[in-house]
Amino acid sequence: MKKYVIVTDSCSDLDLEDRQKYGIDYIKLHFSAEGKQYEADMDWQNLTFEEFYGIMRNGNRIITAQINTTEYKIAFEKYLLDGYDILYIGCSSALSSSVKASYVARDELLEKYPESKIICIDSLTASMGIGSLCIVASKLRAEGKTVEEVAAWVEENKKFMHQEATPEKLIWLKQAGRISASKAFIGGLLNVKPIIIRDVNGANVSVEKVKGRVASFQRIGERFKERFINYPHQMIHIVHGDSLQDAEALAAVIRNALPDDAKHIPVTIKKLGPCIGASCGPGMIGIYYFGTEVTSDESKE
């Protein structure tokens, strides 16, 4: 079997420990903040985690930029030259157009390297939703699965990846252009916390509105309990935008919601990276897990 690499991007929020443990590489998106340009580094070498979210708390917007075709070609070609095939698992096309640029790079490189394989997958999710798919892909690779077999698994199983998230303040969603100023204002007055899921097309949609931070965590726990299944590769990740105490509070809710035969599954807490964090803002809390199939009905609740 020809050796192959598993590659993702900055939207996956895989920290260095996980990337090293599972042999996963990533391609960096970019962002601008306070007039400066940065690579979206998941190890926070350019800006610390706290500095990044501090910029937003100070009222400054952070703008992200996708990976372009040339950057994909450069990143992919170094693996091809070393004799590797490539499995790339990218951020949902409903959230970033980067994955579409990867298709162009793939097609151009395959003309130059016709004996190689480059498989690019639209994960239809973000953050540790992508990260979870990459981790399982790595485990399957370690079991001896071919790049085609692993890609087929990801394509089939990405529809079971759930996201439940809630912001601390609606102002961050307004600042990122996700909601109107009037909705942010009224929601702030009423202390409204929307529950945001990924729909069947990989878009972020608000399906419920809950009053109060604690209530939003409880509702996420209820939704988790309704959708959770004891999946063969189950993993549960909570992500946070510089709000560790709240992440720990949600983790406690989720551990309590786990059925008895799944109490052994760890509930891990991860940092929400710069790409997704720029849109969600400080205090965003989210959970990613495998559950019942995500269908079009999910966004109609």
C-alpha positions in Angstrom: 0.0 0.0 0.0 1.3 3.4 -0.9 1.9 5.7 2.0 -0.3 8.8 2.4 -0.6 11.9 4.5 -3.7 13.3 6.2 -3.8 17.0 5.9 -6.3 19.6 7.2 -6.4 23.4 7.7 -6.4 26.0 10.5 -10.2 25.6 10.9 -9.7 22.1 12.5 -8.5 23.4 15.8 -6.2 20.4 16.3 -3.5 21.2 18.8 0.1 20.2 18.5 -0.3 17.2 20.8 -3.1 15.7 18.7 -1.3 16.5 15.4 1.8 14.8 16.6 0.0 11.8 18.2 -2.0 11.1 15.1 0.4 12.3 12.4 -1.8 15.0 10.9 -0.5 18.1 9.1 -2.3 21.3 8.3 -2.3 24.3 6.0 -2.6 27.7 7.4 -5.3 30.2 6.6 -4.6 33.9 7.4 -6.2 36.7 9.4 -5.7 40.4 9.9 -6.0 42.2 13.2 -5.3 45.8 14.2 -3.7 46.4 10.8 -1.3 43.4 10.9 -1.4 40.2 8.9 -1.0 36.9 10.6 -0.9 33.2 9.7 -3.7 31.3 11.4 -1.4 29.3 13.6 -3.1 26.7 15.7 -0.1 26.7 18.2 -0.6 30.5 18.9 3.1 31.4 18.1 2.3 34.8 16.6 -0.4 35.9 19.0 -1.3 34.1 22.2 -4.7 32.7 22.7 -5.5 35.4 25.3 -4.1 38.2 23.1 -6.2 37.1 20.1 -9.5 37.2 22.1 -8.4 40.4 23.9 -8.2 42.2 20.6 -11.9 41.3 20.0 -12.9 42.3 23.5 -11.3 45.7 22.9 -13.8 46.2 20.0 -11.5 45.3 17.1 -12.8 43.0 14.3 -10.6 40.2 13.0 -10.8 39.3 9.3 -9.9 35.9 8.0 -8.6 35.0 4.6 -8.9 31.6 2.8 -6.1 29.4 1.5 -5.6 30.1 -2.2 -4.8 27.7 -5.0 -1.1 28.4 -5.1 -0.7 27.8 -1.4 -2.5 24.4 -1.7 -0.3 23.5 -4.6 2.9 24.3 -2.7 1.7 22.4 0.3 0.5 19.4 -1.6 3.4 19.1 -4.0 6.0 18.7 -1.2 4.2 15.5 -0.2 3.9 14.3 -3.8 7.7 14.8 -4.3 8.3 12.7 -1.2 6.2 9.9 -2.6 3.0 10.4 -0.6 -0.6 10.4 -1.7 -2.8 13.0 0.1 -6.1 12.9 2.0 -7.1 16.5 2.7 -10.1 17.1 5.0 -11.1 20.8 4.9 -13.5 23.2 6.5 -17.1 23.2 5.4 -17.6 24.9 2.0 -20.6 26.7 3.6 -18.2 28.5 6.0 -15.0 28.9 3.9 -14.3 28.7 0.2 -10.8 27.3 0.9 -11.8 23.7 0.1 -12.9 24.8 -3.4 -9.4 26.2 -4.0 -8.1 22.8 -3.0 -10.1 21.1 -5.8 -8.4 23.4 -8.3 -5.0 22.7 -6.9 -5.7 18.9 -6.9 -6.8 18.9 -10.5 -3.7 20.9 -11.7 -1.3 18.7 -9.7 -2.8 15.4 -10.9 -2.0 16.5 -14.5 1.6 16.8 -13.4 1.6 13.7 -11.2 -0.9 11.3 -12.8 0.3 8.3 -10.8 -0.5 10.1 -7.5 -3.7 10.3 -5.5 -5.0 13.6 -4.0 -8.4 13.3 -2.3 -10.0 16.5 -1.0 -13.1 16.3 1.2 -15.5 19.0 2.2 -16.1 18.0 5.9 -19.4 20.0 6.1 -18.3 21.0 9.7 -15.7 23.1 11.5 -13.4 23.2 14.5 -13.1 19.9 16.3 -15.8 18.5 14.0 -13.0 18.4 11.4 -10.5 17.5 14.0 -12.5 14.4 15.0 -12.8 13.2 11.5 -9.1 13.7 11.0 -8.3 11.7 14.2 -10.5 8.8 13.1 -8.9 8.9 9.7 -5.5 8.6 11.3 -6.7 5.6 13.4 -8.0 3.9 10.3 -4.7 4.6 8.5 -2.9 2.9 11.4 -5.2 -0.1 10.9 -3.9 -0.4 7.3 -6.8 1.1 5.5 -6.0 2.6 2.1 -6.4 6.3 1.3 -9.5 5.5 -0.7 -11.0 3.4 2.1 -10.4 6.2 4.7 -11.8 8.8 2.4 -14.9 6.7 1.8 -15.3 6.4 5.6 -15.0 10.2 6.1 -17.5 10.9 3.3 -20.0 8.4 4.8 -19.6 9.3 8.4 -19.3 13.1 8.3 -23.1 13.3 8.3 -23.1 12.0 11.9 -20.9 14.8 13.2 -22.9 17.2 15.4 -22.2 20.7 16.6 -24.1 22.5 19.4 -22.7 25.9 20.2 -23.8 29.1 22.0 -22.2 32.6 22.1 -21.5 34.6 25.2 -22.6 37.8 23.5 -24.4 38.4 20.3 -22.3 41.5 19.6 -19.5 39.2 18.3 -21.8 37.6 15.7 -23.0 41.1 14.7 -19.4 42.3 14.4 -18.6 39.3 12.1 -21.7 40.1 10.0 -23.6 36.9 11.1 -26.6 38.7 12.5 -28.1 42.2 12.2 -27.4 45.0 14.6 -31.0 45.1 15.7 -31.0 41.4 16.6 -27.8 41.8 18.5 -29.2 44.7 20.4 -32.5 43.1 21.3 -30.9 39.8 22.1 -28.5 41.5 24.4 -31.2 43.3 26.3 -33.1 40.0 26.7 -30.0 37.9 27.5 -30.9 35.6 24.6 -28.5 32.8 23.8 -29.1 31.1 20.5 -28.2 27.4 20.0 -26.2 27.1 16.8 -25.8 23.8 14.9 -24.3 22.7 11.6 -27.0 21.8 9.2 -27.0 19.2 6.5 -25.2 21.6 4.1 -22.5 22.5 6.6 -23.9 25.9 7.4 -24.2 27.3 10.9 -27.9 27.9 11.7 -29.6 29.0 14.9 -32.3 26.5 15.8 -33.3 27.6 19.3 -33.1 30.7 21.6 -32.6 30.2 25.3 -32.6 32.9 27.9 -29.5 32.9 30.0 -26.0 31.4 29.8 -26.6 28.5 32.3 -29.9 27.7 30.6 -28.1 27.5 27.2 -25.7 24.9 28.6 -28.5 22.9 30.0 -30.3 22.9 26.7 -27.2 21.8 24.8 -27.0 19.0 27.3 -30.5 18.0 26.6 -30.0 18.1 22.8 -26.8 16.1 23.2 -28.7 13.4 25.1 -31.3 13.2 22.4 -28.8 12.9 19.6 -25.9 11.0 21.1 -25.2 7.4 20.0 -22.5 5.1 21.3 -20.6 5.4 18.1 -17.6 3.0 17.4 -15.2 6.0 17.1 -17.0 8.3 19.5 -15.2 11.3 20.9 -16.6 14.4 22.6 -14.8 17.7 22.3 -15.8 21.0 23.9 -14.2 24.1 22.4 -14.1 27.6 23.9 -13.1 31.1 23.0 -11.1 32.1 26.0 -13.8 31.0 28.4 -12.4 28.0 30.2 -14.6 28.2 33.3 -17.7 28.0 31.1 -16.3 25.2 29.1 -15.7 23.2 32.3 -19.3 23.9 33.3 -20.6 22.6 30.0 -18.3 19.6 30.3 -19.9 18.7 33.6 -23.4 18.9 32.0 -22.3 16.7 29.2 -20.7 14.1 31.4 -24.0 13.9 33.4 -25.9 13.5 30.2 -23.9 10.5 29.0 -25.7 7.2 29.2 -24.2 4.7 31.7 -22.6 2.5 29.0 -20.8 5.6 27.7 -19.5 7.2 30.9 -16.0 6.0 30.0 -15.8 8.3 27.0 -13.6 11.4 27.8 -15.1 14.9 27.4 -12.1 16.9 26.4 -11.7 20.7 26.3 -10.0 22.4 23.4 -9.2 26.0 22.4 -11.3 27.6 19.7 -8.8 28.6 17.1 -8.3 31.9 15.3 -10.3 31.1 12.1 -13.6 30.0 13.8 -13.0 32.3 16.8 -12.9 35.4 14.5 -16.5 34.8 13.6 -17.8 33.6 17.0 -15.9 35.9 19.3 -14.8 35.5 23.0 -16.9 33.3 25.1 -18.3 31.1 22.4 -18.8 27.5 23.7 -19.4 24.6 21.4 -19.4 20.8 21.5 -18.7 18.3 18.7 -19.7 14.6 18.8 -20.9 11.8 16.7 -24.7 11.2 16.9 -27.8 10.5 14.9 -27.6 11.5 11.2 -27.8 15.2 10.6 -30.7 15.8 8.3 -32.5 18.7 6.7 -35.0 18.5 9.6 -32.3 19.6 12.1 -32.5 23.3 10.9 -36.3 23.4 11.0 -36.7 23.0 14.8 
